[in-house]
Amino acid sequence: MQFKIAIKNEYTLMTLDEYEYKKNLLLIRYEEDRSQLDKEYALFNNNVKLGDIIKDNGGIVRVEKIMIHTPTKGKPTCVYQGIRLTKKLLPFKNGERCNVFQNSVIKP
């Protein structure tokens, strides 16, 4: 099946396969652009840096990595990954690592 489309006042034929291909390219580009926007938003609203020590209800963590979490509903946020620390700010002997979500960080 072929369709006629107008491109700069010229008519050309497009097959259904070409249409599906171009449509899929648009969807891929949309997802890439949306992912980049989510990353920019989360990092712009981030106030934690690598090496910072943060606290949540699960404990204390020295941040070694910052990742982006995009929930199905809601706004994108940062997830901080690092080594869990004792109350004396020393690493646990087992070297336990954990993640802390941006929205669960307890302000000092």
Helices and strands as residue ranges (DSSP letters): E 2-7, E 10-15, H 16-44, E 53-56, E 59-69, E 77-85, E 97-101, G 102-104
